[in-house]
Amino acid sequence: MSLPRLRVGIGFDVHPFATALPAGYLHLGGVDFPEAPSLEGHSDADVLCHAVIDAMLGAAGLGDIGEHFSDTDGRWEGASGLVLLSESAALLSEAGWKVVDVDTSVVVDAPRLAPHRGEMQKRMSEAAGGEVRVKAKRSEGLGSLGRGEGIAAWAVALICAADETTS
């Protein structure tokens, strides 16, 4: 019996809240939060999707988000995190890999993510081609995140060779 070819990658992203943008442009895990302040970024600044992308690309040995979706490339300006996640899943597939499982943690005090967790997981899982889970943590007032200056996210991705079966 041979063992499946598995790889693990970790991803991290952080974006500050924007001072120049009005509220209503916050996107997390492909879900819009119209009541929340916006995050600053070249794409839609979906910090959660970006962390998942880095974890997936890293596991496959394909570099990081900046190598594939540069913030100096106008094609990605305002791009949805879900679109970038789908593109990343396609890159994995072309390289002979597929997502088995992704676990994430988001550090944010507001907005509350729990009511939207199911939808976030569904949308990201569809885009990634494998299960994505979301956990939210509060910063408890510590550091820049505790002062409400931005949002940070971590992700760990498990991928396997595309010809492997998983259950």
C-alpha positions as CSV (number, residue, x, y, z in Angstrom):
1,M,0.0,0.0,0.0
2,S,1.5,3.3,-1.0
3,L,0.9,6.5,0.9
4,P,-0.9,9.4,-0.8
5,R,1.3,12.3,-1.9
6,L,0.3,15.1,0.5
7,R,1.6,18.6,1.0
8,V,0.8,21.3,3.6
9,G,1.0,25.1,3.2
10,I,0.4,28.0,5.5
11,G,-0.9,31.4,4.5
12,F,-1.2,34.8,6.2
13,D,-2.6,38.1,5.1
14,V,-3.4,41.4,6.8
15,H,-5.1,44.5,5.4
16,P,-5.6,47.9,7.2
17,F,-9.0,49.5,7.3
18,A,-9.2,52.2,4.6
19,T,-9.4,55.8,5.4
20,A,-10.2,57.0,1.9
21,L,-12.9,54.5,1.0
22,P,-16.5,54.7,2.4
23,A,-17.9,51.8,4.4
24,G,-19.5,49.1,2.4
25,Y,-16.6,47.6,0.6
26,L,-15.6,44.9,3.1
27,H,-15.4,41.4,1.6
28,L,-14.4,38.4,3.7
29,G,-14.5,34.9,2.4
30,G,-16.5,36.1,-0.6
31,V,-19.2,37.6,1.5
32,D,-20.0,41.3,1.6
33,F,-20.4,43.2,4.8
34,P,-22.0,46.5,3.7
35,E,-22.3,47.8,7.3
36,A,-18.5,47.5,8.0
37,P,-15.6,49.7,7.2
38,S,-13.7,48.9,4.0
39,L,-10.2,47.3,3.8
40,E,-7.5,48.9,1.8
41,G,-6.0,46.8,-1.0
42,H,-5.3,46.5,-4.8
43,S,-7.9,43.8,-5.3
44,D,-11.1,43.6,-3.1
45,A,-8.7,43.2,-0.1
46,D,-10.5,39.9,0.9
47,V,-7.9,39.1,3.6
48,L,-9.4,35.6,4.2
49,C,-9.4,34.5,0.6
50,H,-5.8,35.9,0.2
51,A,-4.6,33.8,3.2
52,V,-6.2,30.7,1.7
53,I,-4.6,31.4,-1.7
54,D,-1.1,31.7,-0.1
55,A,-1.6,28.4,1.8
56,M,-2.7,26.6,-1.4
57,L,0.1,28.0,-3.6
58,G,2.7,27.4,-0.9
59,A,1.7,23.8,-0.5
60,A,2.0,23.2,-4.2
61,G,5.4,25.0,-4.4
62,L,3.9,27.6,-6.7
63,G,5.1,30.7,-4.8
64,D,2.7,33.2,-3.3
65,I,-0.2,35.5,-4.2
66,G,2.0,38.4,-5.2
67,E,3.8,36.3,-7.9
68,H,0.5,35.4,-9.6
69,F,-1.7,38.4,-8.8
70,S,0.6,41.3,-8.5
71,D,-0.6,44.6,-7.1
72,T,1.2,46.3,-10.0
73,D,-1.0,44.5,-12.6
74,G,-4.1,46.4,-13.5
75,R,-5.9,43.2,-14.4
76,W,-6.3,42.4,-10.7
77,E,-7.4,45.9,-9.5
78,G,-10.6,45.4,-7.6
79,A,-10.7,41.7,-8.4
80,S,-12.8,39.5,-6.2
81,G,-11.0,37.2,-3.7
82,L,-13.2,34.4,-4.9
83,V,-12.0,34.9,-8.5
84,L,-8.4,34.9,-7.3
85,L,-9.1,31.7,-5.3
86,S,-10.7,30.0,-8.3
87,E,-7.7,31.0,-10.4
88,S,-5.4,29.6,-7.8
89,A,-7.3,26.3,-7.7
90,A,-6.8,26.2,-11.5
91,L,-3.0,26.7,-11.1
92,L,-2.9,23.8,-8.6
93,S,-4.8,21.6,-11.0
94,E,-2.4,22.5,-13.8
95,A,0.4,21.5,-11.5
96,G,-1.2,18.2,-10.7
97,W,-2.6,19.0,-7.2
98,K,-6.0,19.4,-5.6
99,V,-7.3,20.8,-2.3
100,V,-8.2,18.3,0.3
101,D,-8.9,20.7,3.3
102,V,-8.2,24.2,4.4
103,D,-8.6,25.5,7.9
104,T,-8.6,29.3,8.6
105,S,-8.6,31.8,11.5
106,V,-9.6,35.4,11.1
107,V,-8.8,38.0,13.8
108,V,-11.5,40.7,13.8
109,D,-13.6,42.2,16.5
110,A,-16.3,43.6,14.1
111,P,-18.1,42.7,12.1
112,R,-19.3,39.5,13.7
113,L,-18.6,36.6,11.3
114,A,-20.6,33.8,13.0
115,P,-23.9,34.6,11.2
116,H,-22.1,34.4,7.9
117,R,-19.7,31.5,8.5
118,G,-21.7,29.0,6.6
119,E,-21.9,31.1,3.5
120,M,-18.2,32.0,3.6
121,Q,-17.3,28.4,3.9
122,K,-19.6,27.4,1.0
123,R,-18.3,30.1,-1.3
124,M,-14.7,29.5,-0.6
125,S,-15.0,25.7,-0.8
126,E,-16.6,26.0,-4.2
127,A,-13.9,28.3,-5.4
128,A,-11.0,26.3,-3.9
129,G,-12.3,22.9,-5.0
130,G,-12.0,21.5,-1.5
131,E,-13.4,22.0,2.0
132,V,-12.6,25.4,3.6
133,R,-13.5,26.0,7.2
134,V,-13.6,29.4,8.9
135,K,-13.0,30.3,12.6
136,A,-13.2,33.9,13.9
137,K,-11.2,35.1,16.9
138,R,-11.3,38.4,18.7
139,S,-8.2,40.4,19.4
140,E,-9.3,41.3,22.9
141,G,-8.1,44.8,22.5
142,L,-4.4,43.9,21.9
143,G,-2.2,45.5,19.3
144,S,-3.1,47.1,16.1
145,L,-5.9,44.6,15.5
146,G,-7.3,45.3,18.9
147,R,-7.3,49.0,18.1
148,G,-9.5,48.2,15.1
149,E,-6.8,49.2,12.5
150,G,-7.3,46.1,10.3
151,I,-8.1,42.4,9.9
152,A,-5.7,39.5,9.8
153,A,-6.2,35.9,8.6
154,W,-4.2,32.7,8.7
155,A,-4.9,29.5,6.7
156,V,-3.4,26.0,6.5
157,A,-4.1,24.0,3.4
158,L,-3.7,20.3,2.8
159,I,-3.4,19.3,-0.8
160,C,-2.9,16.0,-2.5
161,A,-1.8,14.8,-5.9
162,A,-4.7,15.1,-8.3
163,D,-4.6,11.4,-9.1
164,E,-5.0,10.4,-5.4
165,T,-8.4,9.5,-3.9
166,T,-9.4,11.2,-0.6
167,S,-12.2,10.3,1.7
